[in-house]
Amino acid sequence: MRLLTTARTRKPPRPPLGLLGWTPDAPAAAILLDAAALIGDELTAIARQLPPATTMAAGAPIVVFGVAAGGGGFWGRMLGSGLHVSRATRCGALVARGYVDVGAGLDNVTKMDIAWGRTPDA
């Protein structure tokens, strides 16, 4: 799974679902949202940070982390906090970008809140 983000972070998050590391050329993607880009309508701002389903391989899974990086200004960056994004908003953004089989829950391995979907089959 590859990590996609525009957020400036000191350290990337742990990969979800028990994966051991990030693979830059993997068809599956995980999205770490950028809190600095979440201005205005949340769903639209989140959807802009997701690749359209048509740009990914058929059947490719995608995961969206529940905390956007970079929230909270200077102290938020220093303390490692982020902006929590609701499951409903993340799932709505996935649907808006063309993903199917959308859902959300707690990753049993990392204990992080994630939303997921996949691209339609060819």
Summary of the structure (lengths in Angstrom):
residues: 122
radius of gyration: 13.6
end to end distance: 20.2
largest distance: 45.5
contacts: 365
relative contact order: 0.22
helix: 24%
strand: 25%
